[in-house]
Amino acid sequence: MSVTGWPHAASQATAGRDATLAAGPASRKRRAPRRLLRTLLLAAGVVSALVAVDFSRFVWSVTSAAPPADARADGIVVLTGGAERIPNGIELLAAGRASRMLISGVNPRVSEAAVTRDTPKLAALDTCCVDFGREAADTVGNAAEARKWVEAHGFRSVMVVTSAYHIPRSLAEFAQALPDRTLIPYPVVRSELGLDAWWRNPAAARLLGAEYLKYLLARARLLVERAGGGASSGTDRSTAL
């Protein structure tokens, strides 16, 4: 008994299987870029969401910042670079909130006489309890300069006076430089910057965006330093002001 057309049918079936097997790898190769693209888009979406949440937290911490009502510390460190920082520090020192003050980051070309001339109240305190730091060129340098000053005077607590938007990054740097000291942030709030309504103010949005980027870079660098055994934070770096 013979089966008509069987060899031909078998040949077709074999050819079909061969074609399917041959198409399999090619099909997988075509799908691979699409899977990679989907994975990358998903990762980008997750990262963007995390950054958005972190930025919102940063903005909230800046816009809701307020000077503590009756904060006291052994010493005050004022970071130069923004309006009203030095006057606020002077007011704190004059009110007896600390025994001594360091103005960190004073331009080496600016004399103490010029600083006191621009800030009259400083003249009365200059000789007794104000030190001028001229080594710092940025926030990292401020922290290193403050560490030397704090250790020299044996202070256990420090009030950090700087602009409100600068507080998060400053505290990150100071915590690295002074891990065994109590840090008290004293944000200088300037309403004219318009940070409360930053989304309607391009200048305020740029300021917050630039400072947040510097803050992210500082956090990343500090994380690497801690993981690598705590490299010295006294080296000036370009991530700061």
Secondary structure as UniProt FT lines:
FT   TURN            4..5
FT   HELIX           6..63
FT   STRAND          75..79
FT   TURN            83..84
FT   HELIX           85..94
FT   TURN            95..96
FT   STRAND          100..104
FT   TURN            108..109
FT   HELIX           112..118
FT   HELIX           120..129
FT   STRAND          130..133
FT   HELIX           139..153
FT   STRAND          157..163
FT   HELIX           164..166
FT   HELIX           167..177
FT   TURN            179..180
FT   STRAND          182..188
FT   HELIX           191..193
FT   HELIX           195..200
FT   HELIX           202..227
FT   TURN            228..229
FT   TURN            233..234
FT   TURN            238..239
//
